[in-house]
């Protein structure tokens, strides 16, 4: 199959500030047999293991355990589509360069399989032996078709004839029917069929002489669980109904038992942006091609006979190493259909996000922000604080311009509606839409077209860079001059994910941040060569250098006998240069606490390397998504937050924005409350050990601290 060539990112020449001189702490060397870094892919697997741990936790409400089983699977789907496919492509192209930890692609693939298979067994056991039986005890059952009373089976057979039969397309394999294309993540039934010679017409018998393989694709538009009695919580599986009625699809044929299988394909889109005349059209073309990318994984029912498995592996083009036999339910995320049932006792207790009182007390958001910066902490702070701000800006006759970065917006977005409304009212509206937001490409193309049709000025960012920053700029005329209001955040302008992810946002009228935001949008829309910012740290312009300088400053302060401390909260930490800077800080005696949800390549607690570094991960009800960086700075504390993780892609290949917190009360809150709670968490926290494994924090006799419950009901009106 033809594949696009690897994209080579073309960087513009940028003037970068000179970093400060690095201190030279006295360092020891780590033991030679211990790598300085953890493997990125294996570190991610360990993160997903922590997701699985949430499903295994019997203290979780039952449907929440099911949710975590589903998240574990969907995470793996993306991992195989992007990361495993990348390793396989390296192998195919003969790339033998080791990863930063020294592992070759083949070694990584082998180790991924070795670690993953026991996790999958735990997942299946959790579902089959714990979650489903307990759901049944609670009155929610998935019942085998064959065990149902004849009356209920007839009802399901009628459902098959009326709702399934017309849309099913069985495909058999023989000399004139090649092995069919199996689309990415589709659920399929494999079945052997053979002629029933007693029923086959004499003149056709020579055409149907032998057993052959057939594939039935389960339509994704139909729910996986078919209600027997939805009111009573009784369901059966669509594949069992189809298999029971297989003879309807293959008349005059004998049909064997059906077995489920599922294929995962490469889904990484590669575009030569410098050669793409029309990025949107090029991306649409690549999205079509993504359906036909090479396979990387085959999931099958463990009961599938070897003969059928051989047909599949040969037909799809995979080997035994790529096969994952599932001793139970295949494609667990389909079970999230049960989560929509009205069973509140089986879910987390709902909570009501707080709308900041400071915004209630003022007639206008602008009046409130002029007096003080406003900190937002989602989902504990209602996202309506953001949507109301934009809605007010759209209607305000004094607002002259609105500019925003859109990465993921979701469906039926109130953000987009407000932008359209502002444009209709004659305001200058600019939306930087990132078309390359992975797995949101089609949605973003749709929004971009709609915005353009409504008169919004839409741009798609910069070649070879993803615009990942979360910035909203409102320009307003006030007393014969222009004032700028800025919202900077760690999360997307997406009301749906704002209920599920923990994120921070800040609305400010600070003049220097406002000026920086203007420069930023000029950079994004007009290729401005502005490389000097007053407050903002902007990747790939000055963020890497500034973060490096901040870490090295703490090292220098410690060596000079001054106060030094680093606390960082992020999703991922993989950048080698910054990790080395943290190692230097540790060797100088700086205490470093890292709250890293997902991938962490840094090895903590290694004598002579990182003995003063501690790493913890918070995995719980909400997806931790905020990025916060604290530096002691000899007692003049500094706190920054923004969209960037400490990864090479964020620092060098994306447009990211990080800003300092200037308001003293908010800065103190972030240090003494926000970060402190995460460091004291003994409910959701796990500590990374030097060997790469995680250990759950023991509560002992300590006060129970749940960071994801601690902020519920908290009003950040300072």
C-alpha positions in Angstrom: 0.0 0.0 0.0 1.3 3.4 -0.9 2.0 5.6 2.1 2.8 9.3 2.3 6.4 10.1 3.0 7.4 11.2 6.4 6.8 14.8 7.1 9.9 16.8 7.8 9.1 19.9 9.8 10.5 23.1 8.3 11.4 25.6 11.0 11.7 29.3 10.4 14.7 31.1 11.6 13.7 32.9 14.8 15.6 35.2 17.0 15.7 33.7 20.4 16.8 35.3 23.7 20.1 34.3 25.1 19.8 31.9 28.1 21.3 32.9 31.3 24.6 31.2 32.3 24.0 27.7 33.6 25.3 26.9 37.1 27.8 24.1 37.5 26.7 22.0 40.4 28.9 19.2 41.5 27.3 16.1 40.0 27.8 12.4 40.5 27.1 9.9 37.8 24.2 7.5 38.0 25.1 3.8 38.0 26.1 2.7 34.6 23.5 -0.1 34.4 20.6 2.2 35.1 19.3 4.3 32.2 18.8 8.0 32.8 15.3 8.0 31.2 12.3 5.8 31.1 10.9 4.7 27.7 8.1 6.9 26.6 5.8 4.2 25.3 6.3 2.0 28.3 5.7 5.0 30.6 2.4 5.6 28.8 1.4 1.9 29.4 2.1 2.4 33.1 -0.3 5.4 33.0 -3.0 3.3 31.4 -2.4 0.7 34.1 -3.3 3.3 36.7 -6.6 3.9 34.7 -7.2 0.1 35.0 -6.5 0.3 38.7 -9.5 2.7 39.0 -11.7 0.0 37.4 -10.3 -2.7 39.8 -11.1 -0.5 42.8 -14.2 -1.9 44.4 -14.8 1.3 46.3 -15.7 2.9 43.0 -19.4 3.0 42.1 -20.2 0.2 39.7 -20.9 2.1 36.5 -17.8 4.2 37.2 -15.8 1.0 37.2 -17.3 0.2 33.8 -16.4 3.7 32.6 -12.7 3.2 33.6 -12.7 -0.2 31.8 -13.9 1.7 28.7 -11.4 4.5 29.0 -8.6 1.9 29.4 -9.7 0.4 26.0 -10.2 3.7 24.1 -6.8 4.8 25.4 -5.2 1.6 24.0 -7.0 2.1 20.6 -5.3 5.5 20.2 -2.0 4.1 21.5 -2.0 1.4 18.8 -3.2 3.8 16.1 -0.5 6.3 16.7 2.4 5.0 18.8 2.5 1.3 18.0 1.9 2.1 14.3 4.9 4.5 14.4 7.2 1.8 15.8 6.0 -0.6 13.1 6.6 1.9 10.4 10.2 2.5 11.7 10.8 -1.3 11.5 9.4 -1.5 8.0 11.5 1.4 6.8 14.7 -0.1 8.4 15.1 2.7 11.0 17.4 1.3 13.7 18.0 4.5 15.8 17.4 3.8 19.4 14.9 5.8 21.5 16.4 8.2 24.1 16.4 5.3 26.7 18.3 3.1 24.3 15.6 0.7 23.1 15.2 -0.3 19.5 11.8 -0.3 17.8 11.6 -4.1 17.8 12.5 -4.3 21.5 9.8 -1.7 22.3 7.1 -3.6 20.4 8.1 -6.8 22.2 8.0 -5.2 25.6 4.7 -3.5 24.9 3.1 -6.9 24.2 4.8 -8.5 27.2 3.4 -5.8 29.6 0.0 -5.3 27.9 -1.2 -8.9 27.8 -1.4 -9.4 31.6 -3.2 -6.0 31.8 -5.8 -7.2 29.3 -6.4 -10.4 31.3 -7.0 -8.3 34.4 -9.4 -6.0 32.5 -11.4 -9.0 31.1 -11.5 -10.7 34.5 -12.6 -7.5 36.2 -15.5 -7.2 33.7 -16.5 -10.8 33.5 -16.0 -11.8 37.1 -16.8 -8.6 39.0 -18.5 -5.8 37.2 -21.1 -7.7 35.1 -22.1 -10.1 37.9 -22.5 -7.1 40.3 -24.5 -5.2 37.6 -26.7 -8.3 37.3 -27.2 -8.3 41.1 -28.2 -4.6 40.7 -30.8 -5.5 38.1 -28.8 -4.7 34.9 -28.3 -7.9 32.8 -26.7 -8.9 29.5 -28.4 -12.2 28.7 -27.3 -14.8 26.1 -29.7 -15.0 23.2 -29.8 -18.8 23.4 -30.9 -18.8 27.0 -33.9 -16.6 26.5 -37.5 -17.9 26.4 -38.8 -18.7 22.9 -41.2 -15.7 23.0 -38.4 -13.2 23.6 -36.2 -14.8 20.9 -38.9 -14.5 18.4 -39.2 -10.8 19.3 -35.5 -10.4 18.7 -35.7 -12.3 15.4 -38.3 -9.9 14.3 -36.0 -7.0 15.3 -33.3 -8.6 13.2 -35.5 -8.8 10.1 -36.8 -5.3 10.4 -33.8 -3.4 11.7 -30.6 -5.3 10.9 -31.2 -7.6 7.8 -31.7 -4.7 5.3 -28.4 -3.0 6.3 -26.1 -6.1 6.7 -23.8 -7.0 3.9 -22.2 -10.5 4.3 -19.0 -11.0 2.4 -17.6 -14.5 1.7 -14.1 -15.3 0.6 -13.2 -17.5 -2.4 -11.2 -17.3 -5.6 -13.6 -14.7 -7.0 -14.2 -12.8 -3.8 -10.9 -11.7 -2.3 -10.5 -11.1 1.4 -12.5 -8.0 2.2 -11.1 -4.8 3.6 -11.7 -4.6 7.3 -12.1 -0.9 8.4 -10.4 0.5 11.4 -12.0 -0.3 14.8 -15.0 -1.9 13.2 -16.6 -4.9 15.0 -17.0 -8.0 12.8 -18.3 -11.5 13.0 -16.3 -14.3 11.4 -18.2 -17.4 10.4 -17.6 -20.5 8.3 -20.3 -21.4 5.8 -20.8 -24.5 3.6 -23.4 -25.7 1.2 -26.5 -27.6 2.3 -26.5 -30.0 -0.6 -30.1 -31.0 0.1 -31.2 -27.5 -0.4 -28.9 -26.3 -3.2 -30.2 -26.4 -6.7 -28.6 -29.1 -8.8 -27.3 -26.6 -11.4 -25.6 -24.6 -8.7 -24.0 -27.4 -6.7 -20.7 -27.2 -8.5 -20.4 -23.6 -7.3 -20.8 -24.5 -3.6 -18.6 -27.4 -2.9 -16.5 -26.4 0.1 -16.5 -24.6 3.4 -15.5 -21.0 3.2 -15.0 -18.0 5.5 -17.5 -15.2 5.6 -17.4 -11.8 7.3 -20.4 -9.9 8.7 -19.7 -6.3 9.7 -21.8 -5.1 12.7 -23.3 -1.8 11.7 -21.9 1.0 13.9 -25.1 2.9 13.6 -27.0 0.3 15.7 -26.6 0.0 19.5 -24.4 -3.0 20.6 -26.9 -3.9 23.3 -30.4 -4.7 22.1 -33.0 -4.2 24.8 -35.0 -7.2 25.8 -36.7 -4.9 28.4 -34.9 -1.6 28.7 -37.2 -0.6 31.6 -36.1 -3.7 33.5 -32.5 -3.3 32.5 -32.4 -6.5 30.4 -30.3 -6.6 27.2 -28.7 -9.0 24.8 -25.8 -8.6 22.3 -26.3 -7.7 18.7 -23.7 -10.2 17.5 -25.6 -13.0 19.1 -28.9 -12.0 17.4 -27.1 -11.7 14.1 -25.3 -15.1 14.5 -28.6 -16.8 15.5 -30.1 -15.5 12.3 -27.1 -16.1 10.1 -29.0 -18.5 7.8 -31.1 -15.5 6.7 -27.9 -14.0 5.3 -26.7 -17.2 3.7 -29.8 -19.0 2.3 -29.4 -22.8 1.6 -26.1 -22.8 3.5 -25.0 -24.4 6.7 -23.6 -21.8 9.1 -21.2 -22.4 11.9 -20.7 -20.5 15.1 -19.8 -16.8 14.7 -16.7 -15.3 16.4 -15.9 -11.6 16.9 -12.9 -9.8 15.7 -11.7 -6.2 15.4 -8.8 -4.6 13.5 -6.8 -1.5 14.6 -5.1 0.5 11.8 -2.5 3.2 11.7 -4.3 6.6 12.0 -1.4 9.1 12.1 -1.9 11.7 9.4 1.2 12.9 7.7 1.1 16.1 5.6 3.8 17.9 3.8 2.4 21.3 4.7 5.0 23.2 2.6 3.7 21.4 -0.5 0.0 21.6 0.3 -1.6 24.3 -1.7 -4.9 24.0 0.2 -4.4 22.6 3.7 -8.1 21.9 4.2 -8.5 20.0 1.0 -5.2 18.1 1.6 -6.4 17.2 5.1 -9.8 16.0 3.8 -8.0 13.7 1.3 -5.7 12.3 4.0 -8.7 11.7 6.3 -10.2 9.5 3.6 -6.9 7.7 3.2 -6.7 7.1 7.0 -9.4 4.5 6.6 -7.1 2.4 4.5 -3.9 2.6 6.5 -1.9 -0.5 7.4 -3.1 -2.8 10.2 -1.3 -2.9 13.6 -3.5 -5.1 15.8 -6.1 -7.9 15.6 -8.4 -8.5 18.5 -10.3 -11.8 18.4 -12.5 -13.9 20.6 -10.3 -16.4 22.5 -12.7 -19.2 21.4 -12.0 -18.5 17.7 -10.7 -21.7 16.0 -7.2 -21.7 14.7 -8.4 -22.2 11.2 -10.4 -19.0 11.2 -7.6 -17.1 13.0 -5.2 -18.2 10.2 -7.6 -16.9 7.6 -7.8 -13.6 9.3 -4.0 -13.1 9.9 -3.2 -14.0 6.3 -6.0 -11.9 4.9 -5.3 -8.9 7.0 -1.5 -9.2 6.9 -0.6 -9.6 10.5 1.4 -12.1 12.5 0.9 -13.9 15.8 2.6 -11.1 17.7 -0.1 -8.7 16.6 -3.0 -10.9 17.7 -4.7 -10.3 21.1 -7.1 -13.0 22.2 -9.9 -11.7 24.4 -11.4 -14.2 26.8 -14.7 -12.3 27.1 -16.2 -9.1 25.8 -14.6 -7.7 22.7 -14.8 -3.9 22.4 -15.7 -2.9 25.9 -16.4 0.7 25.2 -19.7 -0.4 23.6 -20.9 -1.2 27.1 -20.9 2.5 28.0 -24.5 2.3 26.6 -25.3 1.1 30.2 -23.9 4.2 31.7 -26.8 6.2 30.3 -29.3 4.2 32.3 -31.0 6.3 35.1 -29.2 4.6 38.0 -27.6 7.4 40.0 -26.8 5.0 42.9 -24.3 3.3 40.6 -22.5 6.5 39.6 -20.4 9.2 41.2 -22.5 11.7 43.1 -23.2 14.7 40.9 -22.0 18.1 41.9 -22.9 21.6 40.8 -20.1 23.8 39.5 -19.7 27.2 41.0 -20.2 30.4 39.1 -17.7 32.9 40.7 -19.5 35.4 43.0 -17.3 38.2 41.7 -19.1 37.8 38.3 -22.5 37.7 39.9 -21.9 41.0 41.8 -21.1 42.9 38.6 -23.4 43.9 35.8 -20.6 43.3 33.3 -17.7 40.8 33.1 -15.6 43.7 31.9 -16.3 45.7 35.1 -15.3 42.8 37.2 -12.1 42.0 35.3 -11.0 45.7 35.4 -10.9 45.5 39.2 -9.1 42.1 39.5 -7.9 39.0 37.6 -10.4 36.2 37.7 -9.2 32.6 38.2 -11.3 29.7 36.9 -10.8 26.1 37.9 -12.9 23.7 35.8 -14.9 21.6 36.3 -15.4 23.0 39.8 -15.9 26.5 38.3 -18.7 26.5 35.7 -17.5 26.9 32.1 -20.4 29.3 31.7 -18.0 31.9 33.1 -16.1 31.6 29.8 -19.1 31.2 27.5 -20.9 34.2 29.2 -17.8 36.3 28.8 -17.7 35.6 25.1 -21.4 36.0 24.7 -21.3 39.4 26.4 -18.4 40.4 24.2 -20.4 39.4 21.1 -23.3 41.6 22.1 -21.4 44.6 23.6 -21.5 47.5 21.1 -18.2 48.8 22.5 -16.3 45.6 21.6 -14.4 46.1 18.4 -12.6 42.8 17.8 -12.5 39.2 19.1 -9.7 36.8 18.4 -9.5 33.2 19.6 -7.5 29.9 19.2 -9.8 26.9 18.6 -8.2 23.4 19.0 -11.1 21.3 20.1 -14.6 22.8 20.3 -17.0 19.9 20.5 -20.4 19.6 19.0 -23.0 22.4 19.0 -20.5 24.8 20.5 -21.8 28.0 22.2 -18.3 29.4 21.6 -18.8 29.2 17.9 -22.3 30.6 18.1 -21.0 33.6 19.9 -18.3 34.2 17.3 -20.9 34.0 14.6 -23.1 36.4 16.5 -20.2 38.9 16.9 -19.5 38.7 13.2 -23.1 39.4 12.4 -23.1 42.5 14.6 -20.2 43.9 12.6 -17.3 43.1 14.9 -13.9 42.0 13.6 -13.7 38.3 14.5 -10.7 36.1 13.9 -10.6 32.3 14.7 -7.4 30.4 14.5 -8.7 26.9 13.9 -6.2 24.0 14.2 -7.3 21.6 11.5 -4.7 19.1 12.5 -6.1 18.4 16.1 -5.8 14.6 16.1 -9.2 12.8 15.7 -11.0 16.2 15.7 -9.9 17.0 12.1 -13.3 16.5 10.5 -15.2 18.4 13.3 -12.8 21.3 13.0 -13.1 21.4 9.2 -16.8 21.6 9.6 -16.6 24.5 12.1 -14.0 26.3 10.0 -16.3 26.2 7.0 -19.3 27.4 9.0 -17.4 30.3 10.5 -16.1 31.3 7.1 -19.6 31.3 5.7 -20.7 33.6 8.5 -18.0 36.2 7.8 -15.5 35.2 10.5 -11.9 35.5 9.4 -10.6 32.0 9.7 -6.9 31.0 9.6 -5.3 27.7 10.1 -2.1 28.6 11.9 1.4 28.1 10.7 3.1 25.5 8.5 4.7 22.7 10.5 3.3 23.9 13.8 0.2 22.9 15.6 -1.6 25.8 17.3 -2.3 24.3 20.7 -2.5 27.5 22.7 -5.7 28.5 24.5 -6.1 32.2 24.2 -9.1 34.5 23.7 -8.6 38.3 23.1 -11.3 40.9 23.3 -10.6 44.5 22.2 -13.1 47.1 23.6 -13.3 50.8 23.2 -13.5 52.5 26.6 -13.4 56.4 26.9 -11.8 57.0 23.6 -9.1 54.4 24.0 -8.9 50.6 23.4 -8.7 48.2 26.3 -7.8 44.5 25.9 -9.2 41.6 27.9 -7.6 38.2 27.7 -8.6 34.7 28.7 -5.7 32.2 28.8 -6.3 28.6 29.7 -4.8 25.1 30.0 -7.9 23.5 28.4 -9.8 23.8 25.2 -12.8 26.0 24.4 -15.0 22.9 24.8 -17.9 23.0 27.3 -18.3 19.2 27.2 -14.7 18.3 28.2 -14.7 21.2 30.7 -17.0 19.0 32.8 -14.6 16.1 32.6 -11.1 17.6 32.7 -9.5 19.6 35.4 -8.2 22.9 33.8 -7.3 26.4 34.8 -8.2 29.7 33.1 -7.5 33.3 33.9 -9.4 36.4 32.7 -7.2 39.5 32.9 -7.1 43.1 31.8 -3.4 43.3 32.3 -2.1 45.7 29.6 1.2 43.8 29.0 -0.6 40.4 28.6 -3.1 42.2 26.3 -0.3 43.6 24.2 1.4 40.1 24.1 -1.9 38.5 23.0 -2.1 41.0 20.1 1.5 40.1 19.0 0.5 36.4 19.3 -2.4 36.6 16.9 -0.3 38.7 14.5 2.2 35.9 14.6 -0.5 33.3 13.9 -2.3 35.2 11.2 0.3 37.3 9.5 3.6 35.5 10.1 4.8 38.4 12.3 8.4 38.0 13.2 7.7 39.4 16.7 9.9 37.4 19.1 9.9 39.6 22.2 7.1 39.3 24.6 6.5 41.2 27.8 4.8 38.5 29.8 3.8 35.6 27.7 6.0 32.6 27.1 5.3 31.4 23.6 6.5 28.2 22.0 8.5 27.8 19.8 9.8 31.4 20.3 10.9 31.7 23.9 9.2 29.1 26.0 11.9 26.5 26.0 14.7 29.0 26.9 12.6 30.6 29.6 11.7 27.3 31.3 15.4 26.2 31.1 16.4 29.5 32.6 13.9 29.2 35.4 15.1 25.7 36.4 18.8 26.8 36.2 18.0 29.9 38.3 16.8 27.6 41.1 20.0 25.6 40.8 22.1 28.7 41.1 20.1 30.0 44.0 20.6 26.7 45.9 24.3 26.7 45.3 24.4 30.3 46.5 22.6 29.4 49.8 19.3 31.0 48.8 15.8 29.5 48.9 15.1 27.1 46.0 12.2 24.8 45.2 10.4 23.6 42.0 6.9 22.2 41.8 5.5 21.3 38.4 2.1 19.9 37.4 1.7 18.7 33.8 0.3 15.9 31.7 3.7 14.6 30.4 7.4 15.1 30.9 9.7 13.8 28.2 12.0 16.6 27.0 15.6 15.5 27.5 17.1 18.9 28.0 14.6 20.0 30.6 14.9 16.6 32.4 18.7 17.1 32.5 18.2 20.5 33.9 16.0 19.0 36.7 18.7 16.4 37.3 21.2 19.2 37.7 18.8 21.0 40.1 18.4 17.8 42.2 22.2 17.3 42.4 22.5 20.9 43.6 20.1 20.1 46.4 16.9 21.6 45.0 13.8 19.9 46.2 11.7 19.1 43.2 8.1 17.8 43.2 6.5 16.7 39.9 2.8 16.0 39.5 2.7 14.2 36.1 -0.5 12.5 35.1 0.8 10.5 32.2 4.1 9.9 30.5 7.2 10.6 32.6 10.6 9.8 31.2 12.4 11.2 34.2 13.7 8.7 36.8 13.1 9.9 40.3 14.9 9.0 43.5 18.1 7.6 41.9 21.2 8.4 44.1 23.6 10.6 42.2 21.0 11.5 39.6 17.6 12.5 41.0 17.5 11.7 44.7 15.8 15.1 45.5 13.1 14.6 42.8 9.7 13.1 43.6 7.1 12.2 41.0 3.4 11.5 41.6 0.5 10.9 39.3 -3.2 11.7 40.0 -5.7 9.5 38.3 -9.3 9.7 39.4 -12.8 10.9 38.5 -11.6 13.7 36.3 -8.8 13.8 33.8 -6.0 16.0 35.2 -5.2 18.4 32.4 -3.9 21.6 34.0 -0.2 22.7 33.7 1.3 24.8 36.5 4.9 25.6 37.2 6.1 27.0 40.5 9.6 28.4 41.3 10.7 29.6 44.7 13.1 32.2 43.2 14.9 33.0 46.5 11.6 33.8 48.2 10.1 35.9 45.4 7.8 33.1 44.3 6.8 32.8 40.7 3.9 30.7 39.3 3.2 30.1 35.6 0.4 28.2 33.9 -0.6 27.5 30.3 -1.1 25.0 27.6 2.3 23.4 27.3 3.6 20.1 28.6 7.4 19.6 28.9 7.7 17.6 25.7 9.7 18.3 22.6 6.6 18.6 20.5 5.1 21.2 22.8 8.3 23.3 23.0 9.5 23.0 19.4 6.6 22.0 17.1 3.5 23.7 18.6 2.4 27.2 19.3 1.9 27.1 23.1 1.2 30.0 25.6 2.2 30.1 29.2 1.8 33.2 31.4 2.9 34.2 34.9 0.3 34.7 37.6 0.7 38.4 38.5 -2.1 38.8 41.1 -0.5 38.2 44.5 -3.7 36.6 46.1 -4.0 34.2 43.2 -0.3 33.4 43.2 -0.5 32.6 47.0 -3.6 30.5 46.4 -1.8 28.5 43.7 1.1 27.8 46.0 -0.6 27.3 49.3 -3.9 25.7 48.2 -3.9 24.4 44.7 -0.5 22.7 44.5 -0.5 21.8 48.2 -3.7 19.8 47.9 -2.2 17.8 45.0 1.0 17.1 46.9 -1.0 15.9 49.9 -3.5 13.7 48.0 -3.6 10.2 49.4 -6.7 8.9 47.6 -5.9 9.3 43.9 -2.1 9.7 44.0 0.5 7.1 43.1 4.2 7.6 43.5 6.7 6.8 40.7 9.5 4.6 41.9 13.0 4.4 40.5 12.2 1.1 38.7 9.4 2.7 36.7 6.5 1.2 38.6 3.9 3.2 40.6 2.9 2.7 44.2 -0.4 3.9 45.6 0.1 6.5 48.4 -0.9 4.9 51.7 -3.3 6.8 53.9 -2.3 5.2 57.1 -3.5 7.4 60.0 -3.3 10.6 57.9 -6.2 12.7 57.1 -8.0 11.6 53.9 -7.1 14.1 51.1 -8.9 13.7 47.7 -7.6 16.4 45.4 -10.5 15.9 43.0 -13.1 16.3 45.7 -11.3 19.0 47.7 -12.2 21.8 45.2 -15.9 21.0 44.9 -18.0 24.0 45.9 -14.9 26.3 46.1 -15.6 29.9 44.9 -12.4 31.5 43.6 -13.6 35.1 44.2 -10.6 36.7 45.8 
